[in-house]
Amino acid sequence: MALLDFDGDYGRTYNARIRRLIPAYDAIFELAAATAAALQPQAQRVLVVGAGTGTELPALLEALPQATFTLVEPSEQMRGFCSDLLAGIGATARVAWGPDHLDAAAHRAFEVVISHNVMHVLAPAAQEQLLRQMAAHVAPGGCLLLSSYSESGPPGLDLGLAIGRTRFAALGMDSATIEAVMASRNSKVFSMDAERLEQQLTKAGLEPPIQLLQALFNHLWLSRRLVRECEGGADA
Ligand SMILES: C[S@@+](CC[C@H](N)C(=O)[O-])C[C@H]1O[C@@H](n2cnc3c(N)ncnc32)[C@H](O)[C@@H]1O
C-alpha cells in the first residue's frame, strides 16, 4: 500500500491504522477541543484544515456549540468518509466544505483555525505556505491549533526513532510496514521544525506557539493573534 495515498488504500484504511502510527492521536484531539472551548467558547466560525475522515470533528462540534465549521480537505475519498461521519452524528447542517486548498488572502474571519496531522505530510516549503495561509485566516483575538510530527528538541532523533520502532512492533505492526514507515521520513513525512513554525507565525502577526502536548515526536501547539496589533506590525 502506498503510504499517504489518501484517495487510495491508505485513505480507505486510515481510521483502522492511524492510532498505531500517531501516538496519543485521540489525546491531541481532546486537548485541542478543550483549548478551543476555553479560549473561544462563543466562537461563531471555525476553520478545520485537512479534516481527513473527520475524527477530530465530534469533540470540536460539541466544544464550540455556536460555531459553524468550514472544512478544507483535498482528498475526495477523505471528504466522503467525513461527510458520512457528520451525517451519522446529525451535524451536516453545521458544516460547509471550503475550497480544496486554502488561499493566501487575509480573511481573518475565523475565531478558531485547527489543523491536525497535516503539516507533516507536506515538504518544508509547502508547510510554510500553508502556515501563512492558515495564519491569515485567524481573526484578531482568535487562535490557531496545530498538531504535527516534529523532530525538534528532545528526545532527539536516535532515541525517538528507537522508541517509535519498538512501539510499532509492540502494537503489532508487521516488520515490512515498520520499514516502510521508517523509510518515509523526509520523503513522505516531514518534520515540522519548531523554529520555522515560530518564525512563520510571528511574521504573520501571531504570538509564538505554546506547546500544549508532546507524545514522542507528535506535538500540539497553540498560537493566538492579539486583539490589536501594533501599527506597522504584521502584514495582512
Ligand atoms: C494525516 S491526514 C489527517 C486527517 C485528520 N486531520 C486527522 O488528524 O486524522 C492529512 C490530511 O490532510 C489532507 N491534506 C493534504 N494536503 C493538504 C493541504 N495542502 N491542505 C489541506 N489538507 C491537506 C490530506 O488529504 C489528508 O486528509
Ligand as a Chemical Component Dictionary entry (heavy atoms), coordinates in Angstrom:
data_LIG
# 
_chem_comp.id                   LIG 
_chem_comp.type                 NON-POLYMER 
_chem_comp.pdbx_formal_charge   0 
_chem_comp.three_letter_code    LIG 
# 
loop_
_chem_comp_atom.comp_id 
_chem_comp_atom.atom_id 
_chem_comp_atom.alt_atom_id 
_chem_comp_atom.type_symbol 
_chem_comp_atom.charge 
_chem_comp_atom.model_Cartn_x 
_chem_comp_atom.model_Cartn_y 
_chem_comp_atom.model_Cartn_z 
_chem_comp_atom.pdbx_ordinal 
LIG C1  C1  C 0  -2.788 12.559 8.041  1  
LIG S1  S1  S 1  -4.297 13.153 7.408  2  
LIG C2  C2  C 0  -5.013 13.981 8.816  3  
LIG C3  C3  C 0  -6.502 13.892 8.811  4  
LIG C4  C4  C 0  -7.160 14.328 10.148 5  
LIG N1  N1  N 0  -6.965 15.726 10.382 6  
LIG C5  C5  C 0  -6.588 13.522 11.274 7  
LIG O1  O1  O 0  -5.830 14.074 12.089 8  
LIG O2  O2  O -1 -6.857 12.317 11.317 9  
LIG C6  C6  C 0  -3.791 14.542 6.435  10 
LIG C7  C7  C 0  -4.936 15.124 5.636  11 
LIG O3  O3  O 0  -4.513 16.370 5.080  12 
LIG C8  C8  C 0  -5.000 16.468 3.765  13 
LIG N2  N2  N 0  -4.132 17.430 3.056  14 
LIG C9  C9  C 0  -3.010 17.181 2.340  15 
LIG N3  N3  N 0  -2.502 18.336 1.852  16 
LIG C10 C10 C 0  -3.316 19.330 2.276  17 
LIG C11 C11 C 0  -3.333 20.742 2.106  18 
LIG N4  N4  N 0  -2.393 21.384 1.389  19 
LIG N5  N5  N 0  -4.336 21.453 2.665  20 
LIG C12 C12 C 0  -5.284 20.836 3.393  21 
LIG N6  N6  N 0  -5.312 19.485 3.595  22 
LIG C13 C13 C 0  -4.355 18.753 3.048  23 
LIG C14 C14 C 0  -4.958 15.050 3.241  24 
LIG O4  O4  O 0  -5.805 14.862 2.121  25 
LIG C15 C15 C 0  -5.378 14.255 4.467  26 
LIG O5  O5  O 0  -6.758 14.046 4.536  27 
# 
loop_
_chem_comp_bond.comp_id 
_chem_comp_bond.atom_id_1 
_chem_comp_bond.atom_id_2 
_chem_comp_bond.value_order 
_chem_comp_bond.pdbx_ordinal 
LIG C1  S1  SING 1  
LIG S1  C2  SING 2  
LIG S1  C6  SING 3  
LIG C2  C3  SING 4  
LIG C3  C4  SING 5  
LIG C4  N1  SING 6  
LIG C4  C5  SING 7  
LIG C5  O1  DOUB 8  
LIG C5  O2  SING 9  
LIG C6  C7  SING 10 
LIG C7  O3  SING 11 
LIG C7  C15 SING 12 
LIG O3  C8  SING 13 
LIG C8  N2  SING 14 
LIG C8  C14 SING 15 
LIG N2  C9  SING 16 
LIG N2  C13 SING 17 
LIG C9  N3  DOUB 18 
LIG N3  C10 SING 19 
LIG C10 C11 SING 20 
LIG C10 C13 DOUB 21 
LIG C11 N4  SING 22 
LIG C11 N5  DOUB 23 
LIG N5  C12 SING 24 
LIG C12 N6  DOUB 25 
LIG N6  C13 SING 26 
LIG C14 O4  SING 27 
LIG C14 C15 SING 28 
LIG C15 O5  SING 29 
# 
